Amino acid sequence: TSPVFSDLVLFLGNEDPGLRGAAARLVGRVLRGACLESGGRLDSWFRGAGHPEPEELVSQLVHLLRDESSVTVRQALAGAKVALPRLLQSSESLTAASLLQALPPLAANKYWLVRTDLCELLAAVPSVPASYILPSWATDVLSALTSLLADEDSRVRFAASQALVSLAPELPLDPHCSLTNYQSPGKPLFQN
């Protein structure tokens, strides 16, 4: 890899969670910038000796989303929030599938700020291209957000409700999808 990218990869594995998080945010900015500068053709932007593949950067971002440090995870979420909308519109949009799959499980993160950041990110992801790349996207997002509506922290519940309200007009739903009613377990909230 080129000196710039090899240094970036070194920072992604650093023991300092703040530094790992800053590197994750930078990866998101690099991916977004590459999408903008190349007109969505990432293969042309990353072409050349020493440049990593876009898949490598996305996999590093996914790895940092699973980090044990909430500082790192929050920064990785910020990097994903910057990169995902452009990445979903690029020629390498299928590389975003692993990133999309890594997001909904973060609803179980123990730190409330991670959960609120996740709500904001899920609301910012364009639903139609995400559902095209990952067919279970709408169901996964609804499941994550509705589980966060039952969170013990009111700030998380507020962020989840805001995300659901902003997603409602554009989220493609399966006609047989029923949302779980957390007040009465086992009963659907809405029935077709």
C-alpha positions in Angstrom: 0.0 0.0 0.0 1.0 3.6 -0.4 2.5 5.4 2.6 -0.7 7.2 3.3 -2.9 4.1 3.2 -0.4 1.9 5.0 -0.2 4.4 7.8 -4.0 4.5 8.0 -4.2 0.7 8.2 -1.6 0.9 11.1 -3.8 3.3 13.0 -6.9 1.1 12.6 -5.1 -1.5 14.7 -3.7 0.9 17.3 -4.3 0.2 21.0 -5.7 3.7 21.6 -9.5 3.6 21.1 -9.6 7.3 20.2 -7.0 6.8 17.5 -8.7 3.7 16.1 -12.0 5.7 16.0 -10.4 8.7 14.3 -8.9 6.3 11.7 -12.4 4.8 11.2 -13.9 8.2 10.6 -11.1 8.9 8.1 -11.8 5.7 6.3 -15.4 6.8 5.9 -14.3 10.2 4.5 -11.8 8.5 2.1 -14.6 6.2 0.8 -17.0 9.2 0.4 -14.3 11.3 -1.2 -13.4 8.5 -3.6 -17.1 8.1 -4.6 -17.5 11.8 -5.2 -14.2 12.3 -7.0 -14.6 9.3 -9.3 -18.2 9.8 -10.1 -19.1 6.6 -8.3 -16.6 4.5 -10.1 -14.4 3.4 -7.2 -12.4 0.9 -9.2 -10.9 3.8 -11.2 -10.1 5.8 -8.1 -8.5 3.0 -6.2 -6.6 1.8 -9.2 -2.8 1.9 -8.9 0.0 0.4 -7.0 -0.3 0.8 -3.2 -4.0 1.6 -3.1 -6.2 -0.7 -1.1 -9.4 -2.2 -2.5 -12.6 -0.5 -1.4 -13.7 -3.9 0.1 -10.6 -3.8 2.4 -11.5 -0.4 3.7 -15.2 -1.4 4.2 -14.1 -4.6 6.1 -11.9 -2.5 8.3 -14.8 -0.2 9.1 -17.0 -3.2 9.8 -14.3 -4.6 12.1 -14.2 -1.4 14.1 -18.0 -1.4 14.4 -17.5 -4.6 16.5 -14.8 -3.0 18.7 -15.1 -3.3 22.4 -14.6 0.4 22.9 -17.7 2.6 22.6 -15.4 5.5 21.6 -14.2 3.5 18.6 -17.7 2.3 17.7 -19.1 5.8 17.8 -16.4 7.1 15.5 -16.9 4.1 13.2 -20.6 4.9 13.1 -19.8 8.5 12.1 -17.5 7.2 9.4 -20.2 4.9 8.1 -22.7 7.7 8.2 -20.5 9.8 5.9 -19.6 7.0 3.5 -22.8 4.9 3.2 -25.1 7.2 1.2 -22.4 7.7 -1.5 -21.2 4.1 -1.4 -24.7 2.8 -2.0 -24.8 4.8 -5.2 -21.4 3.7 -6.5 -20.2 1.0 -8.8 -19.0 -1.0 -5.8 -22.4 -0.8 -3.9 -22.3 -4.5 -3.2 -19.3 -3.9 -0.9 -21.7 -2.0 1.4 -23.6 -5.2 2.2 -21.3 -6.2 5.0 -21.5 -2.7 6.4 -25.3 -2.8 6.3 -25.4 -6.2 8.0 -23.2 -4.9 10.8 -25.4 -2.0 11.8 -28.7 -3.5 13.2 -27.0 -5.7 15.8 -25.5 -2.6 17.4 -28.9 -1.9 18.9 -27.8 -4.3 21.6 -24.7 -2.2 22.5 -24.6 -1.4 26.2 -23.7 2.3 25.8 -26.6 4.6 25.2 -24.7 7.1 22.9 -23.8 4.3 20.5 -27.5 3.3 20.4 -28.6 6.9 19.7 -25.9 7.3 17.0 -27.1 4.1 15.5 -30.7 5.5 15.3 -29.4 8.6 13.5 -27.4 6.5 11.1 -30.2 4.1 10.3 -32.4 7.1 9.5 -29.8 8.5 7.2 -29.2 5.4 5.1 -31.2 5.5 1.8 -33.7 2.7 2.2 -34.3 1.8 -1.4 -30.7 1.1 -2.5 -30.0 -0.5 0.9 -33.0 -2.9 0.4 -31.8 -3.7 -3.1 -28.4 -4.7 -1.8 -29.6 -6.3 1.3 -33.2 -7.6 0.9 -33.7 -7.9 4.7 -32.7 -4.3 5.3 -36.2 -3.0 6.0 -37.0 -5.8 8.4 -33.6 -5.6 10.1 -34.0 -1.8 10.6 -37.5 -2.0 11.9 -36.6 -4.8 14.3 -33.6 -2.8 15.6 -35.5 0.4 16.0 -38.6 -1.1 17.5 -36.5 -2.9 20.1 -34.9 0.5 20.9 -38.4 1.9 21.5 -38.4 -0.3 24.6 -35.0 0.9 25.8 -34.6 1.9 29.5 -33.0 5.2 28.5 -35.5 7.9 27.3 -32.8 9.5 25.1 -32.5 6.2 23.1 -36.3 5.8 22.9 -36.5 9.4 21.6 -33.8 8.8 19.0 -35.5 5.5 17.9 -38.9 7.2 17.5 -37.3 10.1 15.5 -35.6 7.6 13.2 -38.9 5.7 12.7 -40.7 8.9 11.9 -38.1 9.9 9.3 -38.0 6.4 7.8 -41.8 5.8 7.6 -42.4 7.5 4.2 -39.5 5.7 2.4 -39.0 2.3 4.1 -40.2 -0.4 1.7 -42.2 -2.9 3.8 -43.1 -6.5 3.1 -46.9 -6.7 3.0 -46.7 -9.6 5.4 -44.5 -7.8 7.9 -45.9 -7.3 11.4 -44.2 -5.2 14.0 -44.0 -6.7 17.5 -46.1 -5.2 20.2 -43.8 -4.8 23.2 -46.7 -4.1 25.5 -48.3 -7.5 24.7 -45.6 -10.0 23.7 -46.6 -12.3 20.9 -49.2 -10.0 19.4 -48.5 -8.0 16.3 -48.7 -4.3 16.6 -50.4 -3.8 13.2 -52.2 -6.5 11.3 -52.8 -6.6 7.6 
